[in-house]
C-alpha cells in the first residue's frame, strides 16, 4: 500500500512541476516553486493545487 501511495504522489508531483513550467513566470520562480513542491511531498502538492496554483503568477512575476 505504501508503494502505491508513493507512486501516486510521484506522478502528482511531476504533473505539478510540468504545470509550473508552463506558467508565465521567471525561471527562478519556476525552479523555487518546483523545488518546494518536490521537497514537501503531499503537503506541498495540497498547498499547490488548492491555493498556490491560482496565485503563483502574482508571486513570481
C-alpha positions in Angstrom: 0.0 0.0 0.0 2.8 2.4 0.8 4.4 1.8 -2.6 1.1 2.7 -4.3 0.8 6.0 -2.3 4.4 6.8 -3.1 3.9 6.3 -6.9 0.7 8.3 -6.9 2.5 11.1 -5.1 5.3 11.0 -7.5 3.0 11.2 -10.5 1.1 14.1 -9.0 4.4 15.9 -8.2 5.6 15.5 -11.8 2.3 16.8 -13.1 2.5 19.8 -10.7 6.1 20.6 -11.9 5.0 20.4 -15.5 2.2 22.8 -14.8 4.6 25.2 -13.0 6.9 25.2 -16.0 4.0 26.0 -18.4 3.2 29.2 -16.5 4.4 32.7 -17.5 6.8 33.3 -14.5 10.5 33.9 -14.2 12.9 30.9 -14.3 13.9 31.4 -10.7 10.3 31.4 -9.7 9.7 28.2 -11.6 12.7 26.5 -10.0 11.8 27.6 -6.5 8.1 26.6 -6.8 9.1 23.2 -8.3 11.6 22.5 -5.5 9.1 23.4 -2.9 6.5 21.1 -4.4 9.0 18.2 -4.7 10.6 18.6 -1.3 7.4 18.9 0.7 5.7 15.9 -0.8 2.0 15.6 -0.1 1.7 18.8 1.9 3.3 20.8 -1.0 1.0 19.2 -3.5 -2.0 20.1 -1.5 -0.9 23.7 -1.0 -0.1 24.0 -4.7 -3.3 22.6 -6.0 -5.7 24.3 -3.6 -4.0 27.7 -3.1 -0.8 28.5 -4.9 -1.8 27.4 -8.4 -4.0 30.5 -8.7 -1.5 32.9 -7.1 1.8 31.7 -8.5 2.0 34.3 -11.2 1.4 37.1 -8.7 4.2 36.0 -6.5 6.9 35.3 -9.2 6.5 37.9 -11.9 
